[in-house]
């Protein structure tokens, strides 16, 4: 009998079933408060643009130090709206990592621009500033597109290198839009996500650190002048009276029910974030000698949206962990430039670091309701799987 099977048989009642993300445990904690919030929406009947939207935007701005916040329909909408507001479209090159979810590239293409994929740093898994400079120089030398924007992604909750990327963006005249879909709650140099770039998009997909019970997102700006234009675009491009179309827009609104859920989840977010960080610290302590966890740049604190690590024999390890009752996920086995939808934008020589990391990475369970016994079991299972 192999060691993984032995470990599985040794599971006791204190461990139980391990969830990759446990939304049910979170709901049990705050369900009465959520039901009260939802009842309030039913009572006032403003299912779109209810008072919960204003309250949520105000609270999000307060905790992120953003000058203004726009609640919107999804993380994808949160990326598209600032691009449209900036006038980015055909003929514009927008630089983004290929190692992320496809929403980043989709947003660029839906705005009418061209994605230019950038390689990642092998330790942080985030955009490599040195490769960004090379890609910008290549686009300028070719002369077919105009370098217009850069979208770093805070992968798995860890802030990208905004110190260097901001310098590059300023020097090259690029609009800097942060994709913080996974990093709400993270910090760099003491500044929160939402205050690390002129504009930041985030997602409140249910599985995020701060998640709704459906699709939702938000945009954070350091310029109050963005509010009127962003708000208009999310409401079909209408004026303040919501009658005449003054620009191109779409239905990018968040509904009042999602805002109501987020307000209650926000009330326990800091407590949950502390738990996530403690779990990640234990994973790092126990596993860093046998695997390669994501590294944070100096001065940053991750929002711990997900916990991913690299191992050369990833596929075998994942199979053993799943047999041992430890759920896993792979973010992302296929980089964007190797997907059919984005094949036309693949760099001629590929993205070697991205492709190597994609072949080795996998994620362990990460949520605030993992018990110490479960964390211990997960760590033991990983250690047993490599023996």
Secondary structure, DSSP 4 states (H G I P E B T S, - for coil): --HHHHHHHT--TTT-PPPSS-HHHHHHHHHHHHHHHHHHHHHH---BS-HHHHHHHHHHHHHHT-SEEEEES-HHHHHHHHHHHHT--TTEEEEEESSS-THHHHHHHHTT-EEEEE-B-TTT-SB-HHHHHHHHHHHHHH-SSEEEEEE-B-GGGPPP-HHHHHHHHHHHT-EEEEE-TT-TT-EETTEETTSSSSEEEEE--TTSSS--SS--EEEEES-TTHHHHHHHHHBTTB-TTS-SB-S---B-PPBHHHHHHHHHHHHTHHHHHHHHHHHHHHHHHHHTTTSEEPPPPTTEE---S-EEEE-TTHHHHHHHHHHTT---B-TTSS-GGGSGGGGGG--TT--HHHHHHHHHEEEE---TT--HHHHHHHHHHHHHHT-
